[in-house]
Amino acid sequence: MAPSEYSEPELDNFISEKIMDKQGTLFYTSNITETWQVVEKMMRKYFCELKLDVFLGGVSGDLWVASFYNPMKCKRFEGRGKTAPLAICRAAREAFSSLMAQ
């Protein structure tokens, strides 16, 4: 599958290498099937819960808001995007970056 206009190749690379511990890049930011693998890993390994909202007619153009909540740290990490996969991946990057820095 080729990247879409809503994909972010740099973010795909980050997720593949840092979060998923894989060589090579999948299209996490544009393919919900691959994105869901990220959600499952965030839940299992980093004990995060996912909340996903959609706002029809959003002023900013970012219709989707995803957040990973880590109850052990009492912290929420948010990402926004034009698609659900993009929002989820942006939230995953924020959560991973913050949780690994502690």
TIMI-2910 file (N, C-alpha, C, CB; in pm, 1 decimal, decimal comma, always signed):
<rs>
+----------+----------+----------+----------+----------+----------+----------+----------+----------+----------+----------+----------+------+
!      n_x !      n_y !      n_z !     ca_x !     ca_y !     ca_z !      c_x !      c_y !      c_z !     cb_x !     cb_y !     cb_z ! resn !
+----------+----------+----------+----------+----------+----------+----------+----------+----------+----------+----------+----------+------+
!    +84,3 !   -117,7 !     +0,0 !     +0,0 !     +0,0 !     +0,0 !    +89,0 !   +124,2 !     +0,0 !    -96,0 !     -0,3 !   +122,1 !  Met !
!    +55,4 !   +220,0 !    -80,8 !   +133,2 !   +343,7 !    -91,3 !    +85,7 !   +443,8 !    +12,7 !   +121,9 !   +404,1 !   -233,1 !  Ala !
!   +171,9 !   +536,9 !    +50,9 !   +129,8 !   +638,8 !   +146,7 !    +22,4 !   +727,6 !    +86,0 !   +249,7 !   +723,6 !   +192,0 !  Pro !
!    -64,6 !   +779,5 !   +168,4 !   -170,8 !   +868,9 !   +122,2 !   -129,7 !  +1013,0 !   +146,1 !   -304,6 !   +838,1 !   +193,6 !  Ser !
!   -214,4 !  +1104,2 !   +100,8 !   -184,9 !  +1246,0 !   +121,1 !   -188,1 !  +1283,7 !   +269,6 !   -284,5 !  +1332,0 !    +43,2 !  Glu !
!   -247,6 !  +1199,6 !   +351,5 !   -255,4 !  +1228,4 !   +494,8 !   -149,4 !  +1154,9 !   +575,4 !   -392,1 !  +1192,3 !   +547,0 !  Tyr !
!    -57,0 !  +1089,7 !   +509,8 !    +46,4 !  +1016,8 !   +583,2 !   +161,3 !  +1110,8 !   +619,5 !    +98,6 !   +897,4 !   +499,9 !  Ser !
!   +238,0 !  +1070,5 !   +718,6 !   +357,9 !  +1143,8 !   +761,4 !   +472,6 !  +1043,3 !   +765,9 !   +337,0 !  +1214,2 !   +902,5 !  Glu !
!   +553,0 !  +1035,9 !   +660,6 !   +660,0 !   +935,8 !   +655,0 !   +757,7 !   +942,3 !   +772,8 !   +736,5 !   +952,0 !   +527,2 !  Pro !
!   +791,6 !  +1061,1 !   +819,5 !   +883,6 !  +1070,5 !   +934,4 !   +821,5 !  +1011,0 !  +1059,2 !   +922,7 !  +1216,5 !   +960,6 !  Glu !
!   +692,9 !  +1033,2 !  +1077,9 !   +623,0 !   +976,6 !  +1193,2 !   +611,6 !   +824,5 !  +1177,9 !   +482,2 !  +1040,6 !  +1208,8 !  Leu !
!   +585,7 !   +777,9 !  +1054,8 !   +584,1 !   +633,0 !  +1030,4 !   +717,8 !   +570,4 !  +1070,5 !   +553,6 !   +603,3 !   +881,3 !  Asp !
!   +827,5 !   +634,5 !  +1033,0 !   +960,9 !   +584,3 !  +1068,2 !   +981,1 !   +582,5 !  +1219,4 !  +1069,6 !   +670,1 !  +1001,9 !  Asn !
!   +943,1 !   +690,2 !  +1287,4 !   +956,7 !   +698,9 !  +1433,2 !   +880,9 !   +583,7 !  +1499,9 !   +904,1 !   +835,7 !  +1485,4 !  Phe !
!   +756,0 !   +565,7 !  +1460,3 !   +674,1 !   +461,1 !  +1521,8 !   +732,1 !   +323,3 !  +1495,5 !   +530,7 !   +467,9 !  +1469,8 !  Ile !
!   +773,6 !   +300,9 !  +1373,1 !   +829,5 !   +170,8 !  +1337,3 !   +952,8 !   +138,5 !  +1420,4 !   +864,3 !   +167,0 !  +1189,1 !  Ser !
!  +1045,9 !   +233,0 !  +1428,7 !  +1172,2 !   +209,2 !  +1499,3 !  +1159,5 !   +214,6 !  +1651,0 !  +1274,2 !   +309,7 !  +1455,1 !  Glu !
!  +1094,1 !   +317,6 !  +1702,0 !  +1091,7 !   +340,5 !  +1847,0 !   +981,6 !   +262,5 !  +1918,9 !  +1074,4 !   +487,7 !  +1874,7 !  Lys !
!   +859,6 !   +272,6 !  +1870,0 !   +747,6 !   +211,6 !  +1941,8 !   +732,6 !    +63,9 !  +1907,6 !   +618,2 !   +285,4 !  +1910,0 !  Ile !
!   +738,8 !    +31,1 !  +1777,9 !   +712,2 !   -105,0 !  +1734,8 !   +837,5 !   -192,7 !  +1730,7 !   +648,1 !   -102,9 !  +1599,6 !  Met !
!   +955,7 !   -133,2 !  +1744,6 !  +1082,0 !   -207,9 !  +1742,2 !  +1095,9 !   -293,1 !  +1616,0 !  +1092,5 !   -296,8 !  +1865,7 !  Asp !
!  +1063,9 !   -233,8 !  +1500,8 !  +1070,6 !   -305,8 !  +1373,9 !  +1166,4 !   -237,2 !  +1279,0 !   +932,1 !   -316,5 !  +1310,2 !  Lys !
!  +1223,5 !   -315,9 !  +1192,3 !  +1304,1 !   -263,9 !  +1082,6 !  +1210,8 !   -242,7 !   +964,2 !  +1422,6 !   -361,0 !  +1046,1 !  Gln !
!  +1235,3 !   -137,2 !   +888,4 !  +1146,5 !   -107,8 !   +776,1 !  +1026,4 !    -30,1 !   +824,5 !  +1101,9 !   -236,7 !   +705,6 !  Gly !
!   +962,5 !    +34,5 !   +733,7 !   +851,9 !   +122,0 !   +771,6 !   +720,1 !    +73,3 !   +714,0 !   +878,9 !   +264,4 !   +725,6 !  Thr !
!   +618,5 !    +72,1 !   +797,6 !   +481,9 !    +47,7 !   +752,9 !   +410,7 !   +182,8 !   +750,7 !   +407,2 !    -56,0 !   +846,2 !  Leu !
!   +292,6 !   +185,1 !   +693,6 !   +217,8 !   +310,5 !   +682,5 !   +121,4 !   +325,4 !   +800,3 !   +140,5 !   +316,0 !   +548,5 !  Phe !
!   +177,0 !   +342,7 !   +917,9 !    +96,3 !   +355,1 !  +1039,0 !     +4,7 !   +476,2 !  +1035,0 !   +185,8 !   +363,3 !  +1160,2 !  Tyr !
!    +51,2 !   +586,3 !   +976,2 !    -26,6 !   +710,7 !   +978,9 !   -139,2 !   +713,9 !   +876,3 !    +64,5 !   +828,0 !   +955,8 !  Thr !
!   -146,4 !   +614,6 !   +789,5 !   -251,0 !   +617,2 !   +687,6 !   -328,6 !   +486,7 !   +674,5 !   -190,7 !   +651,1 !   +556,0 !  Ser !
!   -296,8 !   +386,9 !   +754,5 !   -362,7 !   +257,3 !   +744,1 !   -410,7 !   +215,4 !   +882,7 !   -267,0 !   +150,2 !   +683,4 !  Asn !
!   -542,1 !   +215,2 !   +903,3 !   -597,9 !   +189,3 !  +1036,6 !   -562,8 !    +49,2 !  +1086,7 !   -749,6 !   +206,8 !  +1034,3 !  Ile !
!   -545,1 !    -47,1 !   +998,1 !   -506,1 !   -181,9 !  +1041,2 !   -368,8 !   -179,3 !  +1107,1 !   -505,8 !   -279,4 !   +921,5 !  Thr !
!   -275,3 !   -111,1 !  +1044,2 !   -141,3 !    -99,5 !  +1102,1 !   -142,8 !     -9,0 !  +1224,8 !    -42,1 !    -45,4 !   +997,8 !  Glu !
!   -224,2 !    +95,3 !  +1219,9 !   -235,9 !   +185,4 !  +1335,0 !   -284,8 !   +109,8 !  +1457,5 !   -331,1 !   +301,8 !  +1303,3 !  Thr !
!   -376,3 !    +16,0 !  +1436,7 !   -431,7 !    -56,3 !  +1551,6 !   -326,2 !   -142,9 !  +1619,7 !   -549,4 !   -143,2 !  +1507,5 !  Trp !
!   -224,4 !   -185,5 !  +1546,0 !   -112,1 !   -256,8 !  +1608,1 !    -39,9 !   -165,5 !  +1706,9 !    -13,3 !   -308,4 !  +1500,2 !  Gln !
!    -30,7 !    -36,8 !  +1672,9 !    +31,5 !    +61,2 !  +1762,4 !    -53,2 !    +76,0 !  +1888,7 !    +48,2 !   +198,8 !  +1691,2 !  Val !
!   -184,7 !    +84,3 !  +1871,4 !   -275,4 !    +96,4 !  +1986,9 !   -257,7 !    -22,7 !  +2079,7 !   -423,4 !   +106,8 !  +1940,6 !  Val !
!   -256,1 !   -142,8 !  +2023,1 !   -241,0 !   -262,6 !  +2105,6 !   -108,1 !   -263,0 !  +2180,6 !   -252,1 !   -387,7 !  +2019,2 !  Glu !
!     -2,0 !   -219,5 !  +2115,7 !   +129,2 !   -214,6 !  +2182,3 !   +129,1 !   -109,8 !  +2293,0 !   +241,2 !   -183,7 !  +2080,1 !  Lys !
!    +69,4 !     +6,1 !  +2267,6 !    +63,3 !   +110,7 !  +2369,8 !    -16,1 !    +61,7 !  +2491,3 !     -0,5 !   +239,5 !  +2312,1 !  Met !
!   -118,5 !    -16,1 !  +2467,2 !   -199,0 !    -69,2 !  +2577,3 !   -120,7 !   -173,1 !  +2657,2 !   -329,2 !   -130,8 !  +2523,7 !  Met !
!    -57,8 !   -267,7 !  +2587,3 !    +13,1 !   -378,3 !  +2654,4 !   +142,3 !   -333,9 !  +2721,5 !    +44,0 !   -487,9 !  +2554,8 !  Arg !
!   +225,7 !   -262,6 !  +2647,7 !   +359,9 !   -232,7 !  +2697,9 !   +365,8 !   -107,3 !  +2784,7 !   +454,5 !   -217,4 !  +2582,3 !  Lys !
!   +285,3 !     -6,6 !  +2750,3 !   +293,5 !   +121,4 !  +2821,1 !   +170,3 !   +149,9 !  +2906,1 !   +313,2 !   +233,6 !  +2722,1 !  Tyr !
!    +79,1 !    +52,6 !  +2914,7 !    -38,5 !    +60,0 !  +3001,3 !   -122,5 !   +184,4 !  +2975,1 !     +4,0 !    +57,3 !  +3146,3 !  Phe !
!   -140,9 !   +216,9 !  +2847,9 !   -218,4 !   +334,8 !  +2809,4 !   -357,4 !   +294,0 !  +2761,0 !   -144,8 !   +414,5 !  +2699,8 !  Cys !
!   -451,6 !   +382,5 !  +2785,6 !   -588,0 !   +366,1 !  +2736,7 !   -608,0 !   +466,2 !  +2623,7 !   -693,9 !   +386,8 !  +2851,6 !  Glu !
!   -683,3 !   +429,0 !  +2521,3 !   -706,6 !   +516,4 !  +2407,4 !   -845,3 !   +577,3 !  +2414,1 !   -688,6 !   +440,2 !  +2276,8 !  Leu !
!   -852,6 !   +707,0 !  +2385,9 !   -979,8 !   +776,2 !  +2366,6 !   -972,2 !   +841,2 !  +2229,7 !  -1008,2 !   +882,6 !  +2480,9 !  Lys !
!  -1075,6 !   +821,3 !  +2148,5 !  -1076,7 !   +873,7 !  +2012,6 !  -1207,9 !   +946,4 !  +1988,5 !  -1056,7 !   +760,3 !  +1908,8 !  Leu !
!  -1199,5 !  +1071,6 !  +1946,3 !  -1316,8 !  +1154,0 !  +1919,3 !  -1309,6 !  +1208,6 !  +1778,5 !  -1328,2 !  +1268,7 !  +2020,9 !  Asp !
!  -1425,5 !  +1231,4 !  +1719,5 !  -1431,9 !  +1296,3 !  +1588,1 !  -1522,6 !  +1418,4 !  +1602,1 !  -1485,2 !  +1197,1 !  +1476,3 !  Val !
!  -1481,5 !  +1528,4 !  +1539,6 !  -1556,0 !  +1653,1 !  +1544,2 !  -1592,5 !  +1692,7 !  +1401,8 !  -1474,1 !  +1765,3 !  +1614,4 !  Phe !
!  -1715,7 !  +1670,0 !  +1363,8 !  -1759,4 !  +1705,9 !  +1229,5 !  -1768,8 !  +1857,3 !  +1218,8 !  -1895,5 !  +1639,7 !  +1195,6 !  Leu !
!  -1716,4 !  +1911,4 !  +1112,2 !  -1718,3 !  +2056,5 !  +1093,9 !  -1614,1 !  +2127,4 !  +1176,9 !  -1853,5 !  +2110,8 !  +1127,4 !  Gly !
!  -1505,3 !  +2058,7 !  +1211,0 !  -1399,0 !  +2119,6 !  +1291,5 !  -1337,4 !  +2238,8 !  +1220,9 !  -1291,0 !  +2017,0 !  +1323,3 !  Gly !
!  -1318,7 !  +2346,6 !  +1290,8 !  -1267,3 !  +2470,7 !  +1233,8 !  -1124,0 !  +2454,6 !  +1184,3 !  -1274,3 !  +2582,5 !  +1336,7 !  Val !
!  -1041,3 !  +2383,2 !  +1257,1 !   -899,4 !  +2370,7 !  +1222,9 !   -874,5 !  +2273,1 !  +1108,1 !   -821,1 !  +2326,4 !  +1344,6 !  Ser !
!   -972,9 !  +2194,1 !  +1073,6 !   -952,9 !  +2090,2 !   +972,8 !   -907,4 !  +1958,4 !  +1033,0 !   -852,3 !  +2136,2 !   +870,8 !  Gly !
!   -861,7 !  +1960,7 !  +1158,2 !   -824,6 !  +1838,3 !  +1228,4 !   -951,2 !  +1781,3 !  +1292,0 !   -713,0 !  +1865,1 !  +1336,6 !  Asp !
!  -1009,7 !  +1685,1 !  +1225,5 !  -1138,4 !  +1632,2 !  +1268,8 !  -1127,2 !  +1530,9 !  +1380,9 !  -1208,5 !  +1569,9 !  +1153,3 !  Leu !
!  -1012,1 !  +1463,9 !  +1390,7 !   -995,1 !  +1357,3 !  +1487,4 !   -902,8 !  +1400,8 !  +1600,7 !   -940,4 !  +1232,5 !  +1419,5 !  Trp !
!   -941,0 !  +1362,6 !  +1721,6 !   -857,0 !  +1385,6 !  +1839,3 !   -840,8 !  +1251,3 !  +1910,1 !   -919,7 !  +1494,9 !  +1935,8 !  Val !
!   -716,5 !  +1209,7 !  +1923,7 !   -685,1 !  +1085,1 !  +1993,5 !   -603,1 !  +1118,0 !  +2116,7 !   -608,7 !   +985,6 !  +1900,9 !  Ala !
!   -626,3 !  +1044,4 !  +2222,7 !   -541,5 !  +1063,4 !  +2340,3 !   -515,3 !   +928,4 !  +2405,0 !   -607,1 !  +1161,2 !  +2441,7 !  Ser !
!   -391,5 !   +913,8 !  +2448,4 !   -352,4 !   +798,2 !  +2527,9 !   -341,1 !   +846,4 !  +2671,4 !   -217,4 !   +733,9 !  +2476,9 !  Phe !
!   -407,2 !   +775,1 !  +2760,3 !   -402,7 !   +808,9 !  +2901,8 !   -328,6 !   +698,8 !  +2974,7 !   -545,4 !   +828,5 !  +2960,2 !  Tyr !
!   -231,0 !   +739,5 !  +3055,1 !   -155,5 !   +644,6 !  +3136,1 !   -198,5 !   +664,5 !  +3281,2 !     +0,2 !   +664,1 !  +3118,8 !  Asn !
!   -280,8 !   +574,4 !  +3336,6 !   -330,7 !   +592,1 !  +3473,5 !   -221,5 !   +584,5 !  +3579,9 !   -435,1 !   +488,0 !  +3502,9 !  Pro !
!   -112,1 !   +513,6 !  +3551,0 !     -4,8 !   +503,5 !  +3650,0 !    +66,1 !   +638,0 !  +3667,5 !    +96,3 !   +395,1 !  +3608,6 !  Met !
!    +75,2 !   +714,5 !  +3559,7 !   +140,2 !   +846,5 !  +3564,1 !    +38,9 !   +959,1 !  +3574,4 !   +226,8 !   +867,0 !  +3440,5 !  Lys !
!    -90,4 !   +925,1 !  +3564,4 !   -198,5 !  +1025,4 !  +3563,6 !   -172,3 !  +1132,1 !  +3457,5 !   -212,6 !  +1091,6 !  +3703,0 !  Cys !
!   -136,0 !  +1087,7 !  +3337,6 !   -107,0 !  +1180,3 !  +3228,6 !   -180,6 !  +1139,0 !  +3102,7 !    +43,3 !  +1187,3 !  +3202,0 !  Lys !
!   -221,1 !  +1242,3 !  +3026,7 !   -287,8 !  +1222,3 !  +2897,8 !   -201,8 !  +1283,6 !  +2789,1 !   -431,0 !  +1284,6 !  +2897,3 !  Arg !
!   -189,2 !  +1212,7 !  +2677,0 !   -106,5 !  +1257,4 !  +2565,0 !   -195,5 !  +1262,9 !  +2441,6 !    +17,0 !  +1162,3 !  +2542,3 !  Phe !
!   -205,5 !  +1379,4 !  +2379,9 !   -303,0 !  +1403,5 !  +2274,4 !   -238,8 !  +1424,1 !  +2138,2 !   -386,5 !  +1522,8 !  +2308,9 !  Glu !
!   -311,3 !  +1382,9 !  +2035,2 !   -272,4 !  +1407,2 !  +1896,8 !   -396,3 !  +1439,6 !  +1815,9 !   -198,1 !  +1285,4 !  +1837,1 !  Gly !
!   -381,5 !  +1524,8 !  +1716,8 !   -492,8 !  +1562,6 !  +1629,4 !   -454,9 !  +1536,2 !  +1486,1 !   -531,6 !  +1710,7 !  +1648,6 !  Arg !
!   -553,4 !  +1512,1 !  +1401,6 !   -524,9 !  +1489,1 !  +1261,1 !   -650,4 !  +1486,5 !  +1176,2 !   -450,1 !  +1360,6 !  +1244,3 !  Gly !
!   -630,8 !  +1491,3 !  +1046,6 !   -742,0 !  +1485,7 !   +951,9 !   -801,1 !  +1345,3 !   +942,4 !   -696,0 !  +1531,9 !   +814,1 !  Lys !
!   -725,5 !  +1245,0 !   +987,3 !   -773,3 !  +1106,6 !   +988,2 !   -748,3 !  +1046,2 !  +1125,6 !   -703,4 !  +1022,2 !   +877,6 !  Thr !
!   -822,6 !   +939,9 !  +1156,8 !   -802,7 !   +870,8 !  +1284,3 !   -661,7 !   +813,9 !  +1296,9 !   -904,9 !   +759,0 !  +1299,8 !  Ala !
!   -607,4 !   +745,7 !  +1193,5 !   -471,9 !   +692,4 !  +1207,3 !   -367,4 !   +800,8 !  +1235,3 !   -434,0 !   +617,2 !  +1082,0 !  Pro !
!   -380,7 !   +914,0 !  +1169,3 !   -284,4 !  +1021,9 !  +1190,5 !   -293,2 !  +1075,8 !  +1332,8 !   -307,8 !  +1135,0 !  +1089,8 !  Leu !
!   -413,6 !  +1096,7 !  +1382,4 !   -430,9 !  +1146,1 !  +1519,7 !   -377,0 !  +1045,6 !  +1621,2 !   -579,5 !  +1175,2 !  +1548,1 !  Ala !
!   -405,6 !   +917,8 !  +1601,7 !   -358,6 !   +813,6 !  +1693,3 !   -206,5 !   +808,2 !  +1694,4 !   -416,3 !   +676,5 !  +1653,9 !  Ile !
!   -146,0 !   +813,6 !  +1577,0 !     -0,1 !   +806,7 !  +1569,4 !    +66,1 !   +927,7 !  +1634,0 !    +44,2 !   +795,2 !  +1424,5 !  Cys !
!     +8,2 !  +1044,4 !  +1616,3 !    +63,6 !  +1164,6 !  +1681,1 !    +52,3 !  +1153,7 !  +1832,2 !     -8,8 !  +1291,8 !  +1631,7 !  Arg !
!    -58,7 !  +1100,6 !  +1881,4 !    -74,5 !  +1081,6 !  +2025,9 !    +22,8 !   +975,9 !  +2077,8 !   -219,2 !  +1041,2 !  +2059,4 !  Ala !
!    +42,7 !   +870,1 !  +2001,0 !   +136,2 !   +764,4 !  +2041,7 !   +277,7 !   +819,6 !  +2053,2 !   +133,0 !   +647,3 !  +1941,3 !  Ala !
!   +317,9 !   +904,4 !  +1958,1 !   +452,0 !   +963,8 !  +1963,9 !   +466,4 !  +1049,4 !  +2089,9 !   +479,7 !  +1049,2 !  +1837,0 !  Arg !
!   +365,6 !  +1129,3 !  +2121,5 !   +371,3 !  +1213,4 !  +2241,7 !   +379,8 !  +1127,8 !  +2367,6 !   +248,3 !  +1305,7 !  +2248,9 !  Glu !
!   +297,9 !  +1023,6 !  +2373,6 !   +298,3 !   +936,9 !  +2491,3 !   +433,2 !   +866,6 !  +2505,8 !   +184,7 !   +833,0 !  +2482,4 !  Ala !
!   +481,7 !   +806,7 !  +2399,3 !   +608,3 !   +735,1 !  +2403,5 !   +721,5 !   +828,8 !  +2444,5 !   +638,4 !   +671,1 !  +2267,3 !  Phe !
!   +729,8 !   +943,2 !  +2380,1 !   +838,4 !  +1038,7 !  +2408,4 !   +836,5 !  +1081,9 !  +2553,3 !   +827,7 !  +1161,6 !  +2317,8 !  Ser !
!   +719,9 !  +1106,7 !  +2607,4 !   +710,5 !  +1151,8 !  +2747,0 !   +736,0 !  +1038,2 !  +2845,4 !   +573,0 !  +1212,7 !  +2773,6 !  Ser !
!   +678,0 !   +922,9 !  +2820,2 !   +694,0 !   +810,6 !  +2912,7 !   +835,7 !   +758,8 !  +2915,2 !   +600,1 !   +698,7 !  +2875,8 !  Leu !
!   +904,6 !   +761,2 !  +2803,3 !  +1042,9 !   +713,0 !  +2797,7 !  +1140,3 !   +814,4 !  +2856,6 !  +1082,1 !   +681,4 !  +2653,5 !  Met !
!  +1100,9 !   +940,6 !  +2860,7 !  +1189,4 !  +1045,2 !  +2915,5 !  +1191,6 !  +1041,4 !  +3067,6 !  +1144,6 !  +1184,4 !  +2867,6 !  Ala !
!  +1094,5 !   +977,0 !  +3128,9 !  +1085,8 !   +977,1 !  +3275,7 !  +1168,3 !   +868,2 !  +3335,8 !   +943,1 !   +962,4 !  +3321,1 !  Gln !
+----------+----------+----------+----------+----------+----------+----------+----------+----------+----------+----------+----------+------+
</rs>
